[in-house]
Amino acid sequence: MSNYFYKDLYKILEIEPTDDTAKIKSAFRKLARKYHPDLNGGNRVYEEKFKEISEACEILMDKDKKKLYDSFKGYSSLNRTINPDRQKAQRAYKTSQENTKTHASTDKTDKESGKSNFSDVLNDILEGLFQENKTHSKNNPTPKSKKTAKKSVDGSDITSEVEITYLEAISGTNRTVNILHTEICPNCGGKMFINGSNCPLCQGSGETSIHKKINVKIPKNIKQNAKIRISGEGNRGRNGGKNGDVYLIVKIKNDEKYSYDGLNVGFETIIYPHEAVFGTDLSVATPQGNVIMKIPANTTQGQKFRLSSHGLKDDKGKIGDAIVTVRIDLPENLTNEELGLYKKLADISKHRKKEEKV
């Protein structure tokens, strides 16, 4: 706190030395509404002025500090004349300081010593500038508070994206999404100020940004870019305003394994040359579960097979088909015996490609 003995605290608060505590509070309330930086777009000049009037109010609301200040400045209890004898004022200041120390050592409550809790007074006054008046019960009506009510403001909505697969879009799924939204500042309780200064945690905004995990149910047969609304999970409202909502935009990602045509699902399966020649039975995974698929003899590269009623199922019970495309690959790490057989096959094969004539 600055050396307030060399300031005119009564002039700062625009009051007289003979004014009582109620008038000091009233003057501070009026000036706080005028100079509080949060009510003036963070004006730095107003911020310094607000600190000055807060300091003046704190001194004059304290019985002992006010007595000490008045003694030093030479103010009488009835008027505002300056004592011309500076040395006498200094002696009064010294004596008052000693008296203050003596009073501080006694075990009295604030009420008994006539002190006012400035922190409580300050918060009470500023709360009236920033928050809505609370209404009383109809069974116990009282006059309306003179505190200035602030208009309620609804919280803003938050838009985010959630990515799902095509299968999840058809059958439905659940997702846990991480949303960044605002909450009431835990340090100042949303009041924006602590002892007349901006809250150091929220910087005077009254709110902080946090990440929150939300479980979301994604319904069946949802379409690309569809919006899912989550009520009340957006940014918080102020002064009694309702919270905003969260809107999730559904993004259906491309599936490397499957392709889709309505309820029909397409995918590839691999067979080896001898299986293509002699045929085989394969276990393939479909949306309806694993199924044994019969590959006939002399199957060719790219040949397609349809597995009826093994595709996607809609909410009416209709089921599409699985369309399986065969890809013929050579097995890896062939043994010498296998290589010898392939060599022999190549030598005796009658299906070599004939040389093209130029």
N, C-alpha and C positions, 0 to 999 in steps of 0.2 A: 504494500500500500504506500502511495506517495506521501510526502510531508504535507498533510492537509492543514496544518496550522497556518500556512501561508496562503491558503485559498479562502475565498469568501463562499462558504458552503450554503449560506442562506440565499445569496444571490444566484448561485448555481441552480438551486431548487425553486427560485422565484418566490420565496416566502420570507417571513419576518422571524426574528429570534423569539418572539412571544408566542408564535404559533405552536399548537399542541401536536401530539403524535398523529391524530387523525388527519390534520392538515398536511403533515409531512408525507403521510401515505398517499393522500389525494394528489399532492403535487408530484410525487414520484410516479404515480400511475399515469397522470396526464403526460408527463415528459417521456416516460417509457414508451407509451403508445406513439409518441412523435419521433423518438430517436432510436428505438430498437432496430438493429441492422437487419433482422429477419423480416421486418415490416417495411424495409426500405431497400430491398434488393441487394443487401450486403454492403451498403455504402460504408466505406472505411472511416470517413469523417464522422458519420453518425455513430459508428461503433465506438470511437474514442469519446464522443460526447456521452454516449450511454454509460460507458465505464465511469465517467466523471460524476454523473448524477447518481449512479449506484453507490459510489464511494461516499458521496455527500449524504445520501439517505442512510447508509450503514452507520456513519458516525452519529448523525443526529437522532437515530432511533435508539441508540445506546445511551442510557442515562449517564453513566460515568464518563464516557467519551465526550458527550455533549457538554457536560459540566466542565471538563478539562479544556475543551475547545473554547467555550465561552469565557473562561477565566483567562486564557492566554490572549484571546482577541480583545478582552476588555469590554465585552458586551454585558450590560446590566440585564436584569430580568424584566425590566419594563420598557427599555428603549434600545436603540442600536447605536449609541454614541461610543466613540473610541476613546479609551483611557489614554490621555497624552503621556502619562508617566510609563515609559516602556519598561523601566527596571521593575516597577511595581507589578506590571503584567507578567514579567518573567518570573518574579518571585511567586506570584499566584500560580503560574504554570508548574513551577517546581513543587510547591506545596500540594497542588492538586494531583501531581504524579504520585507523590508519596501516599496521599489519601487513597488513590486508585489501587495501589499495591496492597494497602491495608485491607480495603474492601474485598480485593480478589482473594485474600487468604481466608476470609470467613466462609463458612459452609452455609450459604444461602442459595435458595433456588432463584431462577430468573424472575419469577413472580414476586418474591419477597424483596429483591433488590431493585425492582422496577425496570429491569432490562427487557428489551424486546429481542426475540430471536429473528434477526434480520434475514437469515436464510429462508425461514418459513414465510416471512412477510413477502420477500422478493418472489419466491416461487408462487405464492398465492396470487400476487398481483399480476405476474406475467402469465400465469395459467388463464387468468380472466381475459387476457389479450389474445390468446391463441386457441382456446377451446370453447366449445359450445356450453351455454349455461345448462346445468342439470335441472330438470323439472321435478317438482315435489309431488307426492301422492295427493290424489283428489281428497282423501280423508284428512289431510293435514296441509291445507293450502297456506302458502306464505308469499309475501311480496316477491316479485321477480328480482333476480340479482342484477346489479348494475354492471356486472362484468360484460365485456364485449364478446359477443358470440361470433365465432368464425364459421363461415358457410361450409357445409359438408361437401366433400369431394370424393367421388367414386374412384376406386383404384383402376389403373389401366390394365388392359388385356395383354397376355403374352402369347406369342405365336412361335411354335417350334415344329420340328419334323420328327417323324418316327418311320423307320425303314423296316419293311417286312418282305417275306418271300411271297411268290404267287400262291403257293400251297397254303400259306398262312392267311392270305387274303380270302381264299375260298372257304377254308375250314374255320377261320377265326383263331385268335390267339390272345396272349396276355403279354404286356410289355411293362418294364419298369423304366420310367424316363426321369432324367435329372433336370429339374427346372430351376433357373436362377430367378428369384423374385424377392420383393422387399418385405421386411417384417418390422415391427416396432423396435426401435433401438433399445436393447436391454440395459444400456447404461443410464439413459435419461428417461426411459419409459415413454418415449414419444413426445416429451415436452420441449425438446430441441435445445434447452438451455440448462445449465447447472450453475447456480449462484450468479446468475446474470451474464454468464459467458456461454458461447456456443459449446455444445457437448463435444468433447475431444474425439469421441468414437464415431459419431455420425456427422460431425462438422456442422451441427445445427439443422440438419434435415429432419431429425426425428425418426429416421428409419435406416436400416442397414440391409444390404443385399446378401442373401444366403442361398445355397443350393439345397433343394428339397427333392427327395425321391418320391415319385407318385406311381402307384400301380394302376395301369390302364387296361381295360378289356377292349379288344378290337373285335368288332362283330364279324360274322360270316359274310362272304360275298361283297366285301367293301371294295370300292373302286379307287383307281389311281387319283391322287390329289384330293381325296375326300377329307373333310374336316371332322375331328372329334372334339366336342366341347367338354371341358372339365370345369364345372361351376365353382367359383369362389377360390380357385387356386392361383389366381393372378396376383398382381401387385395390390397391396393393402389399400383400403380407403382411408381417408383422413377425416377427422372430426365427425365420426359417426357414419361416414360414407361406406357403401358396400365394397367388398373386395372385387377385383377384376376376375376374369375367367382365363383359362388356358385353352388355346386352340392348337391341336396337333394335326398337322397336315401329313396324310399317309402317303408314303413313297414305296411303291412296289418295285423291288430291285430285280434285275435280270438274273435268272437262274442258269448257271453254267451247265447243269446236268439235264434240266428239263426245259421243254418248250411247251407252249400252251395254245390251244385253239378251242376257246369255249371251255367245255368240260373235258375235252380230249387232252391227253398228256403224251408228249413225244419224248423219247430218249433213245440212246444207243446202247447196244450190248456187243461185247467182243467175243469172237470165236476164232479158233485156229484152223489152219488149212485142212488138217485131217478131219476136223469136225464139220467143216463146210462140205467135204467130199462125202463122208459117211453119215452125217447127221448126228445130233446129240440132244440131250435134254439139259436145259439150263434153269437155274433159279434166278429170277429177276425181281427187283423191288419195284412195286407199283404203289400209288396212293392208297390202294385198298389192301396192301400187304404183299408179302412175297408169294410168288406163284411159279409153278414149274412150267416152262415154255418149251415146246418141242420144236427143234430145228431140223427140218427135213434134209435128206441127202441132196447133194449138188446145190447147196445154197450159195448164192453169189454175193459179192460185195455190194452193200447199199440196199439189199433186199429188205422190204418192210413187212412186218407181221402185225396183225391187229389182235389185241387181247380184249375181248368184249367185256364191258362193265368193270373195267379195272382202272378207270380214270378218276376224275373228280366227282364229288357228290354235292348237289346243291341242297338248299334248305327244304325243297319239295320232295327230296328222295331220288331225283333223277341222277343217274351215274353215266359218265362218259366212258370212252375207251382209252386203252393204252396203245400207242403206236410205237412199235419197237423196230429200230433200224439196225441191221447187222453190219458190223465192221470186222473184216478178216485181218488179223495181225499175226505176225510170226512170233513165236514164243521167244523169250530172252534166254541167253546162256544155253544154247543147244549143245548137247553132248556130241562127242566124236561119232558115236553110233548113229545119232539122229542126222548129223551132217552127211555121213556116208549114205544113208538112205535117201536123203534129198538129192545127193549127187547121182545116185543110181536112177532115181526117178527122172532127173533131168536128162540122163543119157538115153533112157528107154521111152521117154514121153513122145507121143505122136502129135502132140498139140503145141509144138513150137511155132512161134510166129514166123511165117515165111518172109524172106527178104523182099523188100519192096523194090520193084524195078524203077530205075531212074527214067 
